[in-house]
Amino acid sequence: MTTTSVRATYDQHVYGQSLIVNATEIAHWRRAAAEVLLRWGAHDQAVELVRLGVSELLSNVAKHVDHPRCYLRITRIGKRVTVQVFDRSRRLPRVDAEPDWEAESGRGLWMLREMAAAFGTELTERCDGKIVWFSCDLV
């Protein structure tokens, strides 16, 4: 596993990790995200949504981004937690009004958007890439 710890400050309600996504290591990042939320006192539904969201966002980097280096950030502001993945692709994911239920892919971000309190994508201004993020209530 190749990682560079950028910042992991539980007391300031921010967790950040620079990593190179490898599909076989996504389970590790799901567990790490769950641990962060449990330390912040999150309820089970928030923990499970964040685990699912981290899996989906990192899987998309592994599948669709030429360079798998990305940055995972989890931030708590008040009673809301936001998960962001920054990657080096300027291609924003397309999240349709409703996915093709017969297709082999294309449903993950749609489901995440429907379950999260907020969801978004945006191009980064200072570097070449994008951010895909979602938020949910902590408690």
C-alpha positions in Angstrom: 0.0 0.0 0.0 1.5 3.3 -1.0 0.4 6.3 1.1 1.7 9.6 2.3 0.1 10.9 5.5 -0.8 14.5 4.8 -2.9 15.2 7.9 -4.8 13.1 10.4 -6.1 15.4 13.1 -9.1 13.8 14.9 -9.3 16.6 17.4 -9.7 19.3 14.7 -12.3 17.2 12.9 -10.3 16.7 9.7 -8.9 13.5 8.4 -6.8 13.6 5.2 -4.8 11.0 3.3 -2.9 11.1 0.0 -3.0 7.7 -1.6 -2.5 5.8 -4.8 -5.7 3.8 -5.3 -5.4 0.1 -5.7 -8.7 -1.8 -6.0 -7.5 -4.5 -3.7 -6.9 -1.9 -0.9 -10.2 0.0 -1.0 -11.4 -2.1 2.0 -8.6 -0.6 4.0 -9.9 2.9 3.3 -13.5 1.9 4.1 -12.3 0.7 7.5 -10.2 3.9 8.1 -13.2 6.1 7.3 -15.4 4.1 9.6 -12.8 4.5 12.4 -12.7 8.2 11.9 -16.5 8.5 12.1 -16.7 6.2 15.2 -14.2 8.4 16.9 -16.4 11.4 16.2 -19.4 9.7 17.7 -21.3 9.0 14.4 -24.4 6.8 14.4 -24.4 3.5 12.5 -26.2 4.9 9.4 -23.6 7.6 8.9 -20.8 5.1 9.3 -22.3 2.8 6.7 -23.0 5.6 4.3 -19.5 6.9 4.5 -18.1 3.3 4.1 -20.2 2.9 0.9 -19.3 6.4 -0.4 -15.6 5.9 0.2 -15.7 2.6 -1.7 -17.6 4.2 -4.6 -15.5 7.3 -4.9 -12.2 5.4 -4.7 -13.4 2.6 -7.1 -14.2 5.3 -9.6 -10.7 6.7 -9.4 -9.3 3.2 -9.9 -11.5 2.6 -12.9 -11.7 5.9 -14.7 -8.7 8.1 -13.8 -5.4 7.6 -15.7 -3.2 8.4 -12.6 -4.5 6.7 -9.5 -3.0 9.2 -7.0 -5.8 11.0 -5.1 -6.5 12.6 -1.8 -9.2 11.5 0.6 -10.5 14.1 3.0 -13.2 13.7 5.7 -14.3 16.8 7.5 -16.7 17.3 10.4 -18.4 20.7 10.7 -20.9 20.6 13.5 -23.2 17.6 13.1 -22.4 17.1 9.4 -19.5 15.1 7.8 -18.3 15.7 4.3 -16.2 13.2 2.3 -14.2 14.5 -0.6 -12.0 12.7 -3.1 -9.6 14.9 -5.2 -8.2 13.2 -8.3 -6.2 14.3 -11.4 -8.9 13.9 -14.0 -10.8 16.9 -15.3 -13.6 14.7 -16.5 -16.6 15.1 -14.3 -18.7 12.0 -13.7 -22.2 12.0 -15.2 -24.9 11.2 -12.7 -28.2 10.7 -14.6 -31.6 11.4 -13.4 -32.1 7.6 -13.1 -29.6 4.9 -14.0 -30.1 2.1 -16.5 -30.9 -0.7 -14.1 -29.8 -3.3 -16.8 -26.3 -1.8 -17.3 -23.3 -3.3 -15.6 -22.2 0.0 -14.2 -23.4 3.6 -13.7 -25.6 3.2 -10.6 -23.1 3.8 -7.7 -22.9 7.6 -7.8 -26.6 7.8 -8.4 -27.4 5.7 -5.3 -24.8 7.7 -3.3 -26.4 11.0 -4.3 -29.8 9.7 -3.4 -28.7 8.5 0.1 -26.5 11.5 1.0 -27.7 14.8 2.4 -25.7 16.6 -0.3 -23.6 15.5 -3.3 -21.5 17.3 -5.8 -18.6 17.4 -8.3 -16.4 20.3 -9.3 -13.3 21.0 -11.1 -10.4 22.2 -9.0 -9.0 25.7 -9.6 -5.4 25.5 -8.5 -4.5 22.1 -9.9 -5.6 19.9 -12.8 -8.3 17.7 -11.5 -11.7 17.5 -9.8 -13.4 16.8 -6.5 -16.3 14.4 -6.0 -17.9 14.8 -2.6 -20.9 14.0 -0.4 -22.2 14.9 3.0 -24.3 13.3 5.6 -25.5 13.9 9.2 -23.1 12.6 11.8 -25.8 11.9 14.5 
